[in-house]
Every structure is written in structure tokens, then in C-alpha cells.
Amino acid sequence: MSAYNHLKDNKNFVVELQNHELNEQLMLINQLDEDEKNVLIKIINSMLTKKRMMDLLDSKPNI
């Protein structure tokens, strides 16, 4: 089960966001069809994975 499906199925899940622009974007994303949501989630996950890898490589000591 993907993280998105888990959140979608959990009706009691609440997130408090202080960034109103991000909150509005998330509401608009929620209006997309399932295929579009899944593509967007894959893109976001890919970018986050790249960021984590770059952070790991940057913190690696030079030998």
C-alpha cells in the first residue's frame, strides 16, 4: 500500500499546515484523478530521493 493510499484510507488523519500556499496546492492535488496523483507522487519521491542522496554524498568525508 502506498503512503498516499494509506493517508487517503485513514479518514481521521489530520495535518496542520502553517504554509497556506502549500495547503492550497495540496487541496488542488487532491482534485486530480488517481493516475495524475500517482505520477505527481512519483515525481516528488524521485526529487526527495535525489536530495537525500546528494546530502549523503556531501556529508561523506573526502579521502
Secondary structure, 3 states (H helix, E strand, C coil): CCHHHHHHHCCCCCCCCCCHHHHHHHHHHHCCCHHHHHHHHHHHHHHHHHHHHHHHHHHCCCC
